[in-house]
């Protein structure tokens, strides 16, 4: 699919702000074409262009998919409210992912981006580990050589810009590891990723330069994502 990204239209951010204030099926259906034209269609081009750049810079095994049914890089804007106290019909952001590894996209080390009503957030890593991945992660952190490589990756990311390490974590070191382990804090994580400390201004999405800005940040955070690729493979 041949696509060109020239920036999101000026109305993209306003649509998300309006959706935040009118989060119901009636309003969305009345403005669905605006969503398609201002957000979904340009997002397909953005996903492809950024994906190609990541393949060139990071690895040919970075995957992207421009389908809009939720199975690809673009997350569905519809919310699954069956088991949620929040019954809002739609997500108030546009989220996308580029992943690296076999299997389902959310089970692999990945790069993520979301456009919110007020800004742009980015991440690189894994939001959560499944049972087997958690074992691999902890074994690697515990290993002196692999653990030190992760420490170096974290330091490199933090030095590269305004990024921080994040992820759901235990309050204490997991059972079976010394409380005074040299990487005790890293052992506590149940998912690990780097992200921007502060969202970027939303206005950047309206420029073709948004691709360069995104790639620069994702590459800066890639050392943590790449460490996870090695550990999980």
C-alpha positions as CSV (number, residue, x, y, z in Angstrom):
1,X,0.0,0.0,0.0
2,X,1.5,3.3,-1.1
3,X,0.8,6.0,1.4
4,X,2.2,9.5,2.1
5,X,2.0,11.2,5.4
6,X,1.8,15.0,5.4
7,X,0.5,15.5,8.9
8,X,-2.8,15.1,10.6
9,X,-5.5,17.6,9.5
10,X,-6.1,20.6,11.8
11,X,-9.4,19.1,12.9
12,X,-7.8,15.9,14.4
13,X,-7.1,17.3,17.8
14,X,-10.4,19.1,18.0
15,X,-12.3,15.9,17.2
16,X,-10.7,14.1,20.2
17,X,-11.5,17.1,22.5
18,X,-15.1,17.1,21.2
19,X,-15.3,13.3,21.7
20,X,-14.1,13.7,25.3
21,X,-17.1,16.1,25.9
22,X,-19.6,14.0,23.9
23,X,-18.6,10.4,24.5
24,X,-21.7,8.6,23.3
25,X,-22.8,6.6,20.3
26,X,-25.2,9.2,18.9
27,X,-22.5,11.9,18.7
28,X,-19.8,9.7,17.3
29,X,-22.1,8.3,14.6
30,X,-23.0,11.8,13.6
31,X,-19.3,12.7,13.3
32,X,-17.8,9.4,12.2
33,X,-16.7,10.7,8.8
34,X,-14.7,13.4,10.6
35,X,-13.0,10.7,12.6
36,X,-12.2,8.7,9.4
37,X,-10.9,11.7,7.5
38,X,-9.0,13.6,10.3
39,X,-7.7,10.6,12.3
40,X,-8.1,7.1,11.0
41,X,-7.0,7.5,7.4
42,X,-3.9,9.7,8.0
43,X,-3.0,7.4,10.9
44,X,-2.8,4.5,8.5
45,X,-0.2,6.4,6.5
46,X,1.6,7.5,9.7
47,X,1.8,3.8,10.9
48,X,3.3,2.7,7.6
49,X,5.9,5.5,7.3
50,X,7.1,5.2,10.9
51,X,7.1,1.4,10.6
52,X,9.3,1.5,7.6
53,X,11.7,3.8,9.3
54,X,11.9,1.6,12.4
55,X,12.5,-1.4,10.2
56,X,15.5,0.4,8.6
57,X,16.9,1.7,11.9
58,X,16.0,-0.9,14.5
59,X,15.3,-4.2,12.8
60,X,13.6,-5.6,9.7
61,X,11.5,-7.7,12.2
62,X,9.6,-4.6,13.5
63,X,6.0,-5.3,12.4
64,X,3.2,-2.9,11.5
65,X,-0.3,-3.4,10.0
66,X,-2.5,-0.7,8.6
67,X,-5.8,-2.5,9.0
68,X,-8.4,-0.6,11.0
69,X,-10.4,-3.5,12.5
70,X,-8.3,-3.6,15.7
71,X,-6.1,-6.5,14.6
72,X,-3.4,-4.2,13.2
73,X,-1.3,-1.4,14.6
74,X,-4.2,1.0,15.1
75,X,-6.2,0.3,18.3
76,X,-9.9,0.3,18.1
77,X,-11.5,3.5,19.3
78,X,-14.5,1.6,20.6
79,X,-14.3,0.6,24.2
80,X,-15.2,-2.9,25.6
81,X,-17.4,-1.9,28.5
82,X,-18.6,-5.3,29.5
83,X,-16.4,-5.6,32.5
84,X,-15.7,-2.0,33.2
85,X,-17.2,0.5,35.6
86,X,-16.5,3.2,33.0
87,X,-19.3,2.8,30.5
88,X,-18.0,5.5,28.1
89,X,-18.5,4.2,24.6
90,X,-15.2,5.3,23.1
91,X,-11.5,5.8,23.9
92,X,-10.6,9.5,24.0
93,X,-7.3,8.9,22.3
94,X,-5.9,7.4,19.1
95,X,-3.3,4.7,19.9
96,X,-1.0,2.7,17.7
97,X,1.7,0.1,18.1
98,X,4.7,-1.3,16.2
99,X,5.8,-4.6,17.6
100,X,8.8,-7.0,17.3
101,X,8.4,-10.7,17.6
102,X,6.1,-13.6,16.7
103,X,2.6,-14.0,18.0
104,X,0.1,-11.4,19.1
105,X,1.2,-7.7,19.0
106,X,0.5,-7.0,22.7
107,X,2.7,-10.0,23.8
108,X,5.8,-8.6,22.2
109,X,8.3,-5.8,23.0
110,X,6.9,-2.9,21.1
111,X,6.9,0.8,20.4
112,X,3.7,2.7,21.1
113,X,2.2,6.1,20.6
114,X,-1.1,7.7,21.6
115,X,-2.6,11.1,20.6
116,X,-4.8,12.4,23.4
117,X,-7.1,15.4,23.5
118,X,-4.2,17.5,24.8
119,X,-0.9,15.9,23.7
120,X,1.2,13.0,22.4
121,X,2.7,10.2,24.5
122,X,5.2,7.5,23.4
123,X,6.7,4.3,24.9
124,X,9.0,1.5,24.1
125,X,9.0,-1.9,25.9
126,X,6.2,-4.1,27.3
127,X,3.3,-3.1,29.4
128,X,3.0,-6.5,31.0
129,X,4.7,-9.9,31.0
130,X,2.7,-13.1,30.9
131,X,3.7,-15.9,33.3
132,X,6.4,-17.4,31.1
133,X,7.8,-14.0,30.1
134,X,8.0,-12.9,33.8
135,X,10.2,-15.9,34.5
136,X,12.5,-15.0,31.5
137,X,12.6,-11.4,32.6
138,X,13.5,-12.1,36.2
139,X,16.1,-14.7,35.3
140,X,17.7,-12.2,32.9
141,X,17.7,-9.4,35.5
142,X,19.2,-11.8,38.1
143,X,21.9,-12.9,35.7
144,X,25.0,-10.7,36.3
145,X,25.8,-10.2,32.6
146,X,22.3,-9.7,31.2
147,X,21.3,-7.6,34.3
148,X,24.1,-5.2,33.8
149,X,23.2,-4.9,30.1
150,X,19.7,-3.8,31.2
151,X,21.2,-1.3,33.6
152,X,23.3,0.2,30.8
153,X,20.3,0.3,28.5
154,X,18.2,2.2,31.2
155,X,21.1,4.6,31.7
156,X,21.4,5.2,28.0
157,X,17.7,5.9,27.6
158,X,17.7,8.3,30.5
159,X,20.7,10.1,29.2
160,X,19.2,10.5,25.7
161,X,16.3,12.7,26.8
162,X,13.4,13.3,29.1
163,X,12.4,9.7,29.5
164,X,11.7,7.5,32.5
165,X,11.3,3.8,33.3
166,X,7.8,2.6,34.1
167,X,5.7,-0.5,34.6
168,X,3.5,-2.2,37.1
169,X,5.7,-3.4,39.9
170,X,5.6,-5.3,43.2
171,X,6.2,-3.4,46.4
172,X,8.9,-6.0,47.5
173,X,11.5,-8.1,45.7
174,X,9.8,-11.3,44.5
175,X,10.1,-14.5,46.5
176,X,13.3,-16.3,45.8
177,X,15.5,-13.3,45.4
178,X,17.6,-11.4,48.0
179,X,16.1,-8.2,49.3
180,X,19.5,-6.6,48.8
181,X,19.9,-7.9,45.3
182,X,22.0,-5.4,43.2
183,X,19.1,-5.0,40.8
184,X,16.3,-5.3,43.4
185,X,14.2,-2.5,41.9
186,X,14.3,-4.0,38.4
187,X,13.3,-7.4,39.7
188,X,10.0,-5.9,41.0
189,X,8.7,-5.0,37.6
190,X,5.8,-7.1,36.0
191,X,6.1,-5.1,32.8
192,X,8.8,-2.7,31.7
193,X,8.9,0.2,29.4
194,X,10.4,3.6,28.8
195,X,8.1,6.6,28.2
196,X,8.1,10.3,27.8
197,X,8.0,12.0,31.2
198,X,5.7,14.6,29.8
199,X,3.4,14.4,26.7
200,X,4.5,16.4,23.7
201,X,2.4,19.3,22.5
202,X,-0.5,18.0,20.4
203,X,0.2,20.6,17.7
204,X,3.1,18.5,16.4
205,X,0.7,16.0,14.8
206,X,-0.3,18.6,12.1
207,X,3.2,18.6,10.5
208,X,4.9,16.1,8.3
209,X,7.8,16.5,10.7
210,X,5.7,14.4,13.2
211,X,7.3,11.3,11.6
212,X,10.9,12.5,12.3
213,X,10.0,13.6,15.9
214,X,8.3,10.2,16.6
215,X,11.1,8.1,15.2
216,X,13.7,10.1,17.1
217,X,12.0,9.5,20.4
218,X,11.3,5.8,19.8
219,X,14.9,5.2,18.7
220,X,16.1,7.0,21.9
221,X,14.0,4.6,24.0
222,X,14.8,1.5,21.9
223,X,17.7,0.1,24.1
224,X,15.1,-1.1,26.7
225,X,12.8,-2.5,24.0
226,X,15.8,-4.2,22.3
227,X,17.0,-5.8,25.6
228,X,13.5,-7.2,26.0
229,X,13.6,-8.6,22.5
230,X,16.8,-10.5,23.3
231,X,15.4,-11.8,26.5
232,X,12.0,-12.9,25.2
233,X,13.4,-14.5,22.0
